C-alpha cells in the first residue's frame, strides 16, 4: 500500500469522526479549534504525498477548504461529511489500484 493511500484512509477516518454531529463539534470546540488546524496540515501533507505518487488529490484540497471553514456549525458538519466520503472513496480506489500493481 502506498503512503498516499494510507494517508487518505487516515484523513478520511478523521473527517468522518469530525462529521459526527455532537461528538465532532464538541471535540473541535473543547480543543479550541486546534483539530481544524491539525487537519489542515494533515491534508496538506496528504496532498503533497499524493501528488508525488501521481494519485488524485482532490479530497485533500477539499479537506483543506473544510478545515478553513469547519468552525461554521452547520456548514462545517456538511463539509466534514462530504470530505470524509470523498476521501474514503478515493482511498478505496487507490487501494484497488495498489492491489492491481
mmCIF file of the C-alpha atoms, coordinates in Angstrom:
data_MODEL
# 
_entry.id   MODEL 
# 
loop_
_atom_site.group_PDB 
_atom_site.id 
_atom_site.type_symbol 
_atom_site.label_atom_id 
_atom_site.label_alt_id 
_atom_site.label_comp_id 
_atom_site.label_asym_id 
_atom_site.label_entity_id 
_atom_site.label_seq_id 
_atom_site.pdbx_PDB_ins_code 
_atom_site.Cartn_x 
_atom_site.Cartn_y 
_atom_site.Cartn_z 
_atom_site.occupancy 
_atom_site.B_iso_or_equiv 
_atom_site.pdbx_formal_charge 
_atom_site.auth_seq_id 
_atom_site.auth_comp_id 
_atom_site.auth_asym_id 
_atom_site.auth_atom_id 
_atom_site.pdbx_PDB_model_num 
ATOM 1   C CA . UNK A 1 1   ? 0.000   0.000  0.000  1.00 0.00 ? 1   UNK A CA 1 
ATOM 2   C CA . UNK A 1 2   ? 1.357   3.399  -0.977 1.00 0.00 ? 2   UNK A CA 1 
ATOM 3   C CA . UNK A 1 3   ? 1.789   6.074  1.671  1.00 0.00 ? 3   UNK A CA 1 
ATOM 4   C CA . UNK A 1 4   ? -0.690  8.347  -0.134 1.00 0.00 ? 4   UNK A CA 1 
ATOM 5   C CA . UNK A 1 5   ? -3.365  5.645  0.113  1.00 0.00 ? 5   UNK A CA 1 
ATOM 6   C CA . UNK A 1 6   ? -2.740  5.154  3.828  1.00 0.00 ? 6   UNK A CA 1 
ATOM 7   C CA . UNK A 1 7   ? -2.899  8.908  4.438  1.00 0.00 ? 7   UNK A CA 1 
ATOM 8   C CA . UNK A 1 8   ? -6.215  9.120  2.561  1.00 0.00 ? 8   UNK A CA 1 
ATOM 9   C CA . UNK A 1 9   ? -7.672  6.369  4.764  1.00 0.00 ? 9   UNK A CA 1 
ATOM 10  C CA . UNK A 1 10  ? -6.457  8.198  7.875  1.00 0.00 ? 10  UNK A CA 1 
ATOM 11  C CA . UNK A 1 11  ? -7.632  11.656 6.852  1.00 0.00 ? 11  UNK A CA 1 
ATOM 12  C CA . UNK A 1 12  ? -10.964 10.211 5.680  1.00 0.00 ? 12  UNK A CA 1 
ATOM 13  C CA . UNK A 1 13  ? -11.433 8.493  9.039  1.00 0.00 ? 13  UNK A CA 1 
ATOM 14  C CA . UNK A 1 14  ? -10.575 11.662 10.939 1.00 0.00 ? 14  UNK A CA 1 
ATOM 15  C CA . UNK A 1 15  ? -13.013 13.652 8.815  1.00 0.00 ? 15  UNK A CA 1 
ATOM 16  C CA . UNK A 1 16  ? -15.697 11.029 9.441  1.00 0.00 ? 16  UNK A CA 1 
ATOM 17  C CA . UNK A 1 17  ? -15.146 11.422 13.198 1.00 0.00 ? 17  UNK A CA 1 
ATOM 18  C CA . UNK A 1 18  ? -15.368 15.204 12.935 1.00 0.00 ? 18  UNK A CA 1 
ATOM 19  C CA . UNK A 1 19  ? -18.617 14.787 10.954 1.00 0.00 ? 19  UNK A CA 1 
ATOM 20  C CA . UNK A 1 20  ? -20.377 13.128 13.912 1.00 0.00 ? 20  UNK A CA 1 
ATOM 21  C CA . UNK A 1 21  ? -22.838 15.901 14.811 1.00 0.00 ? 21  UNK A CA 1 
ATOM 22  C CA . UNK A 1 22  ? -22.353 16.342 18.563 1.00 0.00 ? 22  UNK A CA 1 
ATOM 23  C CA . UNK A 1 23  ? -19.115 14.438 19.192 1.00 0.00 ? 23  UNK A CA 1 
ATOM 24  C CA . UNK A 1 24  ? -17.131 16.048 16.358 1.00 0.00 ? 24  UNK A CA 1 
ATOM 25  C CA . UNK A 1 25  ? -18.303 19.536 17.207 1.00 0.00 ? 25  UNK A CA 1 
ATOM 26  C CA . UNK A 1 26  ? -17.619 19.039 20.917 1.00 0.00 ? 26  UNK A CA 1 
ATOM 27  C CA . UNK A 1 27  ? -14.133 17.702 20.151 1.00 0.00 ? 27  UNK A CA 1 
ATOM 28  C CA . UNK A 1 28  ? -13.308 20.718 17.985 1.00 0.00 ? 28  UNK A CA 1 
ATOM 29  C CA . UNK A 1 29  ? -14.801 23.204 20.434 1.00 0.00 ? 29  UNK A CA 1 
ATOM 30  C CA . UNK A 1 30  ? -13.190 21.651 23.537 1.00 0.00 ? 30  UNK A CA 1 
ATOM 31  C CA . UNK A 1 31  ? -9.763  21.782 21.907 1.00 0.00 ? 31  UNK A CA 1 
ATOM 32  C CA . UNK A 1 32  ? -10.064 25.440 20.887 1.00 0.00 ? 32  UNK A CA 1 
ATOM 33  C CA . UNK A 1 33  ? -10.370 24.633 17.167 1.00 0.00 ? 33  UNK A CA 1 
ATOM 34  C CA . UNK A 1 34  ? -6.851  23.147 17.090 1.00 0.00 ? 34  UNK A CA 1 
ATOM 35  C CA . UNK A 1 35  ? -8.153  19.954 15.423 1.00 0.00 ? 35  UNK A CA 1 
ATOM 36  C CA . UNK A 1 36  ? -9.062  22.083 12.404 1.00 0.00 ? 36  UNK A CA 1 
ATOM 37  C CA . UNK A 1 37  ? -5.501  23.420 12.210 1.00 0.00 ? 37  UNK A CA 1 
ATOM 38  C CA . UNK A 1 38  ? -4.119  19.898 12.635 1.00 0.00 ? 38  UNK A CA 1 
ATOM 39  C CA . UNK A 1 39  ? -6.390  18.573 9.887  1.00 0.00 ? 39  UNK A CA 1 
ATOM 40  C CA . UNK A 1 40  ? -5.398  21.398 7.542  1.00 0.00 ? 40  UNK A CA 1 
ATOM 41  C CA . UNK A 1 41  ? -1.725  20.431 7.920  1.00 0.00 ? 41  UNK A CA 1 
ATOM 42  C CA . UNK A 1 42  ? -2.588  16.707 7.675  1.00 0.00 ? 42  UNK A CA 1 
ATOM 43  C CA . UNK A 1 43  ? -4.483  17.335 4.411  1.00 0.00 ? 43  UNK A CA 1 
ATOM 44  C CA . UNK A 1 44  ? -1.578  19.422 3.101  1.00 0.00 ? 44  UNK A CA 1 
ATOM 45  C CA . UNK A 1 45  ? 0.861   16.570 3.786  1.00 0.00 ? 45  UNK A CA 1 
ATOM 46  C CA . UNK A 1 46  ? -1.512  14.103 2.128  1.00 0.00 ? 46  UNK A CA 1 
ATOM 47  C CA . UNK A 1 47  ? -1.803  16.421 -0.882 1.00 0.00 ? 47  UNK A CA 1 
ATOM 48  C CA . UNK A 1 48  ? 1.972   16.605 -1.317 1.00 0.00 ? 48  UNK A CA 1 
ATOM 49  C CA . UNK A 1 49  ? 2.439   12.845 -0.935 1.00 0.00 ? 49  UNK A CA 1 
ATOM 50  C CA . UNK A 1 50  ? -0.457  12.106 -3.318 1.00 0.00 ? 50  UNK A CA 1 
ATOM 51  C CA . UNK A 1 51  ? 0.940   14.477 -5.942 1.00 0.00 ? 51  UNK A CA 1 
ATOM 52  C CA . UNK A 1 52  ? 4.358   12.830 -5.566 1.00 0.00 ? 52  UNK A CA 1 
ATOM 53  C CA . UNK A 1 53  ? 2.753   9.377  -6.012 1.00 0.00 ? 53  UNK A CA 1 
ATOM 54  C CA . UNK A 1 54  ? 0.795   10.718 -9.024 1.00 0.00 ? 54  UNK A CA 1 
ATOM 55  C CA . UNK A 1 55  ? -2.507  9.889  -7.328 1.00 0.00 ? 55  UNK A CA 1 
ATOM 56  C CA . UNK A 1 56  ? -5.696  12.007 -7.202 1.00 0.00 ? 56  UNK A CA 1 
ATOM 57  C CA . UNK A 1 57  ? -5.591  14.680 -4.520 1.00 0.00 ? 57  UNK A CA 1 
ATOM 58  C CA . UNK A 1 58  ? -8.933  16.448 -4.859 1.00 0.00 ? 58  UNK A CA 1 
ATOM 59  C CA . UNK A 1 59  ? -10.016 15.043 -1.468 1.00 0.00 ? 59  UNK A CA 1 
ATOM 60  C CA . UNK A 1 60  ? -7.038  16.699 0.217  1.00 0.00 ? 60  UNK A CA 1 
ATOM 61  C CA . UNK A 1 61  ? -7.847  20.059 -1.353 1.00 0.00 ? 61  UNK A CA 1 
ATOM 62  C CA . UNK A 1 62  ? -11.467 19.678 -0.253 1.00 0.00 ? 62  UNK A CA 1 
ATOM 63  C CA . UNK A 1 63  ? -10.199 18.778 3.237  1.00 0.00 ? 63  UNK A CA 1 
ATOM 64  C CA . UNK A 1 64  ? -8.109  21.931 3.419  1.00 0.00 ? 64  UNK A CA 1 
ATOM 65  C CA . UNK A 1 65  ? -11.143 24.010 2.459  1.00 0.00 ? 65  UNK A CA 1 
ATOM 66  C CA . UNK A 1 66  ? -13.213 22.140 5.044  1.00 0.00 ? 66  UNK A CA 1 
ATOM 67  C CA . UNK A 1 67  ? -10.620 22.843 7.739  1.00 0.00 ? 67  UNK A CA 1 
ATOM 68  C CA . UNK A 1 68  ? -10.688 26.530 6.859  1.00 0.00 ? 68  UNK A CA 1 
ATOM 69  C CA . UNK A 1 69  ? -14.478 26.842 7.173  1.00 0.00 ? 69  UNK A CA 1 
ATOM 70  C CA . UNK A 1 70  ? -15.125 23.974 9.606  1.00 0.00 ? 70  UNK A CA 1 
ATOM 71  C CA . UNK A 1 71  ? -15.820 26.296 12.525 1.00 0.00 ? 71  UNK A CA 1 
ATOM 72  C CA . UNK A 1 72  ? -19.139 27.341 10.995 1.00 0.00 ? 72  UNK A CA 1 
ATOM 73  C CA . UNK A 1 73  ? -21.588 24.945 12.723 1.00 0.00 ? 73  UNK A CA 1 
ATOM 74  C CA . UNK A 1 74  ? -23.921 23.517 10.066 1.00 0.00 ? 74  UNK A CA 1 
ATOM 75  C CA . UNK A 1 75  ? -21.667 24.199 7.082  1.00 0.00 ? 75  UNK A CA 1 
ATOM 76  C CA . UNK A 1 76  ? -18.734 22.594 8.913  1.00 0.00 ? 76  UNK A CA 1 
ATOM 77  C CA . UNK A 1 77  ? -20.739 19.446 9.585  1.00 0.00 ? 77  UNK A CA 1 
ATOM 78  C CA . UNK A 1 78  ? -21.815 19.142 5.932  1.00 0.00 ? 78  UNK A CA 1 
ATOM 79  C CA . UNK A 1 79  ? -18.290 19.806 4.692  1.00 0.00 ? 79  UNK A CA 1 
ATOM 80  C CA . UNK A 1 80  ? -16.730 17.240 7.073  1.00 0.00 ? 80  UNK A CA 1 
ATOM 81  C CA . UNK A 1 81  ? -19.286 14.672 5.886  1.00 0.00 ? 81  UNK A CA 1 
ATOM 82  C CA . UNK A 1 82  ? -18.690 15.349 2.185  1.00 0.00 ? 82  UNK A CA 1 
ATOM 83  C CA . UNK A 1 83  ? -14.919 15.409 2.644  1.00 0.00 ? 83  UNK A CA 1 
ATOM 84  C CA . UNK A 1 84  ? -14.951 12.111 4.544  1.00 0.00 ? 84  UNK A CA 1 
ATOM 85  C CA . UNK A 1 85  ? -16.985 10.466 1.781  1.00 0.00 ? 85  UNK A CA 1 
ATOM 86  C CA . UNK A 1 86  ? -14.729 11.817 -0.984 1.00 0.00 ? 86  UNK A CA 1 
ATOM 87  C CA . UNK A 1 87  ? -11.541 10.792 0.815  1.00 0.00 ? 87  UNK A CA 1 
ATOM 88  C CA . UNK A 1 88  ? -12.769 7.312  1.709  1.00 0.00 ? 88  UNK A CA 1 
ATOM 89  C CA . UNK A 1 89  ? -13.981 6.627  -1.833 1.00 0.00 ? 89  UNK A CA 1 
ATOM 90  C CA . UNK A 1 90  ? -10.678 7.923  -3.176 1.00 0.00 ? 90  UNK A CA 1 
ATOM 91  C CA . UNK A 1 91  ? -8.750  5.762  -0.695 1.00 0.00 ? 91  UNK A CA 1 
ATOM 92  C CA . UNK A 1 92  ? -10.771 2.711  -1.749 1.00 0.00 ? 92  UNK A CA 1 
ATOM 93  C CA . UNK A 1 93  ? -9.987  3.354  -5.401 1.00 0.00 ? 93  UNK A CA 1 
ATOM 94  C CA . UNK A 1 94  ? -6.310  3.882  -4.590 1.00 0.00 ? 94  UNK A CA 1 
ATOM 95  C CA . UNK A 1 95  ? -6.266  0.616  -2.609 1.00 0.00 ? 95  UNK A CA 1 
ATOM 96  C CA . UNK A 1 96  ? -7.715  -1.139 -5.649 1.00 0.00 ? 96  UNK A CA 1 
ATOM 97  C CA . UNK A 1 97  ? -5.008  0.395  -7.867 1.00 0.00 ? 97  UNK A CA 1 
ATOM 98  C CA . UNK A 1 98  ? -2.317  -0.565 -5.342 1.00 0.00 ? 98  UNK A CA 1 
ATOM 99  C CA . UNK A 1 99  ? -3.528  -4.173 -5.326 1.00 0.00 ? 99  UNK A CA 1 
ATOM 100 C CA . UNK A 1 100 ? -3.517  -4.411 -9.140 1.00 0.00 ? 100 UNK A CA 1 
ATOM 101 C CA . UNK A 1 101 ? 0.091   -3.302 -9.478 1.00 0.00 ? 101 UNK A CA 1 
# 
